[in-house]
Amino acid sequence: MSRADAELAIQAARAGAEVVRSHHGRSVDRFAKAGGDFATSADIEAEQAILGVLRSARPDDAMVAEESGRSGSDGSGRVWLVDPLCGTLNFAVHTTLVSVNVALRVDAEVAAAAAVDPFAQEVFWTDGTAARVRCGGVDQHLLPSAASGLVDVNLDPPFPNERVFRAARLLTDEGFVERFRPRVVSTTLALAWVAAGRRAAYVTDGRLRDNVHFAAGIALCEAAGCVVTGIDGRPWRSGLGGLVAAADADTHAGLLALIARQREPA
């Protein structure tokens, strides 16, 4: 069922992306959340559109959505993870660096996922075995590449490992400056770009298991053959957590070495 589930993820994410596009350039209502964060009317309406597609096709599955939380039955072992607008702060100031993310976890693994760029109208998707991008109805395999040297770094909180790692400190390391060039787009669309060869790597702190922001992007990177671990080199679901997703082993090893230097005594 993974291919059928992948097509459903695509359909649902596209439904959300259509809503996001329809709100672009318009004034949107803001709804305050914890920690100074907020949602907009575009987030909420896109989420409703996504959940409508999923519930119609898979009424027995559970859903975890950023704005409305958890719903549905837990009995099937199937959980849809929905991020209706990743890059809300970008969107609210009419910046088009955003993503609509839908992923399906079956038991412990993500079996299907889609991340849609609403404005480039690219659909990055995986059925759990291969990663592709669909544009104009044509699918192409995603091919990671570290040639650009561009590393996207997430500077947004939370910072659960700030005692031993802060992304901002990574950017000031001379070793990083000598080898890489930082980018900060503030949306997990950047993870899809790692899978597609448009970024050499992506680095973030945080607890990412069942995280609606990251599930689709991580699945894309893993299916495309990227090297994906936590910031301590262990599986990203364990250890310190966080994420280093790199196009190849050499880039991954270089970033882990730079991160490890933050844990060394001054």
Disulfide bonds with the S-S distance in Angstrom:
none
